Amino acid sequence: MAIGLQRAGILGLVAAWLGFTLPSAVLLFGFALGVSTLGDVSQAGWVLGLKAAAVAVVGHAVLGMAKSLTPDARRATIAVGVLTVVLLVPGPLTMFGAMALAGIAGFFVCRSPSTTENDEPRFRVRLRPAVGWLSLAVFVMLLAGLPIFAVFTGNATVGLIDTFYRAGSFVFGGGHVVLPLLQAETVQTGLVEPGAFLAGYGAAQAVPGPLFTFAAFLGAVTTGGPSGLLGASIALLAIFLPSALLVMGVLPFWERLRRAPRVQRVLTGVNSGVVGLLAAALYDPVFTAGVTNAASLVVAALAFVALTSWKTPAWAVVLGAAGAGALLL
């Protein structure tokens, strides 16, 4: 979206978003329709294979992120602290509080990264500061106002918008980091069945595009509110809206912010916390639901080796795990 905004303004942002997300969103929506048509497939072998594949994929992501984001004792300690808090006191609010504490810890104990490579501006956007402030104001108003509006109206559609908008607002780093937030907002609240969640997450690894499009699957299979095409559309728009607002809100000031040592230390702490957050999700729900017997452990282990040692593409690993699950599980 940032590249689209730089090239052609707000229309470019929208065009870039559509081109980047639409293919995978359509595929995942189709998968959701298939799952809904088949009925309860939570114990089908191929679905169990997808759950086992999710263990390997998320484990691979945790390993890679730990190497790059927690290379020293201070950052590793922040990650383990977030992991401990989130596992012992589960819940969406705990996640947000833990990430805030990670940022505070980073401010006090982490060193600012080298700024030698930041001497020249890397990303210029012709966007007025007023547009940036307005975008940030809308972002904050929606983040604070949607939960209140959802409670007072009791409207399921508003509740769905609030759920995915909040999940999109608190994702740091993108990618697999969205997993624990979406799990907390959908599975723990009863909107989506745990089996369907992990099956959809496994399928999301086999399609191109950003993992945020997993929201299209979740919106289509939600219970107690809009589902199908309407639910998928609402969830997809709501989870990407915070990113669009933050891109327009932050980019006019980004060159100044990214050079501020205090901001860099906070972001370092937050990035370390992300590793702990994803590691917690690796244990629950991914591992606890994906590895239920010896055969599923074997499938997960083989998938992990294929990803890490053989460098097999994730989509091939997911398809292979689904096939192995159909035969073994």
C-alpha positions in Angstrom: 0.0 0.0 0.0 2.8 2.4 0.8 4.3 1.9 -2.7 1.0 2.5 -4.3 0.5 5.6 -2.2 4.0 6.8 -3.3 3.3 6.2 -7.0 -0.2 7.4 -7.4 -1.6 8.7 -4.2 -4.7 7.3 -2.5 -6.0 5.7 -5.7 -2.6 4.0 -6.1 -2.9 2.7 -2.5 -6.3 1.2 -3.3 -5.1 -0.3 -6.5 -2.0 -1.8 -4.9 -4.2 -3.3 -2.1 -6.6 -4.9 -4.6 -3.9 -6.4 -6.7 -2.0 -7.7 -3.7 -4.9 -9.2 -1.8 -7.7 -10.1 -4.2 -6.2 -13.4 -5.6 -5.6 -15.0 -2.2 -8.8 -13.6 -0.7 -10.8 -15.2 -3.5 -9.1 -18.5 -3.0 -9.5 -18.6 0.7 -13.2 -17.6 0.4 -13.6 -20.5 -2.0 -12.0 -22.8 0.5 -14.3 -21.5 3.2 -17.3 -22.3 1.0 -16.0 -25.8 0.4 -15.5 -26.4 4.2 -19.0 -25.0 4.9 -20.6 -27.3 2.2 -18.8 -30.4 3.5 -20.1 -29.8 7.0 -18.1 -30.9 10.0 -14.6 -31.7 8.6 -12.7 -31.1 11.8 -11.7 -34.7 12.1 -11.1 -35.3 8.4 -7.6 -36.6 7.7 -6.7 -33.8 5.2 -7.8 -31.2 7.7 -5.7 -32.8 10.5 -2.8 -32.7 8.0 -3.3 -29.0 7.5 -3.2 -28.5 11.3 0.0 -30.4 11.4 1.4 -28.2 8.6 0.5 -25.1 10.6 2.8 -26.4 13.4 5.7 -26.6 11.0 5.0 -23.3 9.3 4.6 -21.3 12.5 7.6 -23.1 14.1 9.7 -22.1 11.1 8.5 -18.5 11.4 9.3 -18.4 15.1 12.8 -19.7 14.4 13.5 -17.2 11.7 12.1 -14.2 13.6 14.0 -15.2 16.7 17.3 -15.2 14.8 16.7 -11.7 13.4 14.7 -10.0 16.1 16.2 -11.5 19.3 19.9 -12.0 18.7 21.0 -10.9 22.2 20.2 -11.6 25.8 18.2 -8.5 26.4 15.8 -8.9 23.4 15.5 -12.7 24.1 14.5 -11.9 27.7 11.8 -9.5 26.5 10.5 -12.2 24.2 10.4 -14.8 26.9 8.7 -12.4 29.2 5.9 -11.8 26.7 5.6 -15.6 26.1 5.3 -16.1 29.9 2.6 -13.5 30.4 0.5 -14.5 27.4 0.5 -18.2 28.3 -0.1 -17.8 32.0 -2.8 -15.1 31.6 -4.5 -15.7 28.3 -6.7 -13.2 26.6 -6.7 -10.4 24.0 -6.2 -7.6 26.6 -3.2 -9.5 28.0 -1.6 -9.6 24.5 -1.9 -5.8 24.1 -0.7 -5.2 27.6 2.3 -7.5 27.1 3.3 -5.7 23.9 3.0 -2.3 25.6 5.3 -3.6 28.3 7.7 -4.9 25.7 7.9 -1.5 24.1 8.6 0.1 27.5 11.2 -2.5 28.3 12.8 -1.9 24.9 13.0 1.8 25.7 15.0 1.2 28.9 17.2 -1.8 28.1 17.7 -2.0 24.3 20.3 -0.1 22.4 19.3 2.0 19.4 20.3 0.4 16.1 23.0 1.9 14.0 21.8 4.9 12.0 24.6 4.9 9.4 22.3 3.3 6.8 19.6 5.8 7.5 21.5 8.9 6.5 19.6 9.4 3.3 15.8 9.4 3.1 14.5 6.1 1.6 10.8 6.7 1.2 9.3 10.0 0.3 5.6 10.5 -0.1 3.9 13.7 -1.3 1.3 13.8 1.4 0.4 16.8 3.4 1.0 16.6 7.2 -2.7 17.5 7.7 -3.7 14.4 5.8 -1.4 12.4 8.1 -2.9 13.9 11.3 -6.4 13.3 10.0 -5.7 9.7 9.2 -4.2 9.1 12.6 -7.2 10.7 14.2 -9.6 8.5 12.3 -7.5 5.4 13.2 -7.7 6.3 17.0 -11.4 7.2 16.9 -12.3 3.9 15.2 -10.1 1.9 17.6 -11.7 3.5 20.6 -15.2 4.0 19.3 -16.0 0.7 17.6 -15.9 -1.5 20.8 -18.2 1.0 22.6 -20.6 1.2 19.6 -20.6 -2.6 19.3 -21.5 -3.0 23.0 -24.3 -0.4 23.0 -25.9 -1.5 19.7 -25.4 -5.2 20.1 -25.2 -5.4 16.4 -23.3 -8.4 15.1 -22.1 -6.6 12.0 -20.5 -3.8 14.1 -19.0 -6.5 16.3 -17.4 -8.2 13.4 -16.0 -4.9 12.1 -14.6 -4.2 15.6 -13.1 -7.6 15.9 -11.1 -7.5 12.7 -10.3 -3.8 12.9 -8.7 -4.3 16.3 -6.8 -7.3 15.2 -5.4 -5.3 12.2 -4.5 -2.4 14.5 -2.2 -4.4 16.8 -0.2 -6.5 14.4 3.4 -5.6 14.5 5.5 -6.8 11.6 2.7 -8.5 9.7 2.9 -12.1 8.5 2.5 -14.8 11.0 2.2 -12.3 13.8 -1.5 -12.0 12.9 -2.1 -15.5 14.1 -2.3 -15.0 17.9 -4.3 -11.8 17.5 -6.9 -13.4 15.2 -7.0 -16.5 17.4 -7.8 -14.4 20.5 -10.4 -12.3 18.7 -12.2 -15.1 16.9 -11.6 -18.5 18.5 -11.5 -17.4 22.2 -14.7 -15.3 21.7 -16.5 -18.2 20.0 -16.9 -16.6 16.5 -14.9 -19.4 14.8 -14.5 -23.0 15.7 -10.8 -23.9 16.6 -10.7 -26.7 14.0 -11.9 -24.4 11.2 -9.4 -21.7 12.3 -6.4 -24.0 12.0 -7.6 -25.6 8.8 -8.0 -22.2 7.2 -4.7 -21.0 8.5 -3.0 -24.0 7.0 -4.7 -23.4 3.7 -3.6 -19.7 3.8 0.0 -21.0 3.6 -0.7 -22.5 0.2 -2.0 -19.4 -1.5 -0.1 -16.3 -2.7 -0.4 -12.9 -1.1 -0.4 -11.5 2.5 -1.6 -13.6 5.4 -4.1 -10.9 6.3 -6.3 -12.4 3.6 -6.9 -15.2 6.1 -9.6 -12.8 7.4 -11.7 -13.5 4.3 -11.8 -17.2 5.3 -12.6 -16.3 8.9 -15.3 -13.8 8.0 -17.0 -16.4 5.8 -17.2 -19.1 8.5 -18.1 -17.0 11.5 -21.0 -18.0 13.7 -23.5 -15.6 15.3 -23.1 -12.8 12.8 -22.6 -12.1 9.1 -20.9 -14.9 7.2 -20.5 -16.0 3.6 -19.5 -13.3 1.1 -20.8 -10.5 3.3 -18.8 -11.7 6.3 -15.7 -12.3 4.2 -15.9 -8.8 2.7 -16.4 -7.1 6.0 -13.6 -9.0 7.7 -11.2 -8.3 4.8 -11.9 -4.6 4.7 -11.8 -4.2 8.4 -8.5 -5.9 9.0 -6.7 -3.9 6.2 -8.3 -0.5 7.1 -5.9 0.2 10.1 -2.9 -0.4 7.8 -4.2 2.0 5.2 -4.9 4.7 7.8 -1.5 4.2 9.5 0.4 4.3 6.2 -1.3 7.6 5.3 -0.8 8.8 8.9 2.8 7.9 9.5 4.6 8.3 6.2 4.5 12.1 6.1 6.5 12.0 9.3 8.4 8.8 8.8 11.8 10.2 7.9 11.9 12.1 11.1 10.6 9.3 13.3 12.9 6.6 12.0 16.0 8.6 13.1 14.7 9.2 16.7 16.7 6.9 19.0 13.9 6.7 21.6 11.4 5.5 18.9 14.0 3.0 17.7 14.4 1.5 21.2 10.7 1.2 21.7 10.3 -0.5 18.3 13.1 -2.9 19.1 11.3 -3.9 22.3 8.1 -4.4 20.4 9.7 -6.5 17.8 11.2 -8.7 20.5 7.8 -9.1 22.1 6.4 -10.2 18.7 8.7 -13.2 18.9 7.3 -14.2 22.3 3.7 -13.6 21.1 4.1 -15.8 18.1 5.9 -18.5 20.2 2.9 -18.5 22.6 0.6 -19.0 19.6 2.8 -21.8 18.4 2.1 -23.7 21.6 -1.6 -22.8 22.0 -3.5 -23.2 19.8 -1.2 -24.4 17.0 0.7 -27.2 18.7 -2.0 -28.3 21.1 -4.6 -28.6 18.3 -2.2 -29.7 15.5 -0.3 -32.5 17.3 -2.8 -34.9 18.9 -1.0 -38.3 18.3 2.2 -39.8 17.1 1.2 -39.7 13.5 0.4 -36.0 13.5 3.7 -35.4 15.2 5.5 -37.2 12.4 3.6 -35.2 9.8 4.5 -31.9 11.5 8.2 -33.0 12.0 8.5 -33.9 8.3 6.9 -30.7 7.2 9.3 -28.7 9.5 12.3 -30.5 8.0 11.0 -29.9 4.5 10.8 -26.1 5.3 14.0 -25.6 7.2 16.4 -28.1 5.7 15.1 -28.8 2.2 13.9 -25.2 1.7 10.6 -26.5 0.2 8.1 -23.8 -0.6 5.3 -23.5 2.0 2.5 -24.2 -0.5 4.1 -27.5 -1.4 4.6 -28.4 2.2 1.0 -27.6 3.0 -0.3 -29.7 0.1 2.0 -32.6 1.0 0.9 -32.4 4.7 -2.8 -32.5 3.6 -2.2 -35.5 1.5 -0.2 -37.3 4.3 -3.0 -36.5 6.7 -5.6 -38.0 4.4 -3.5 -41.2 4.4 -2.3 -41.4 8.0 -4.6 -39.4 10.2 
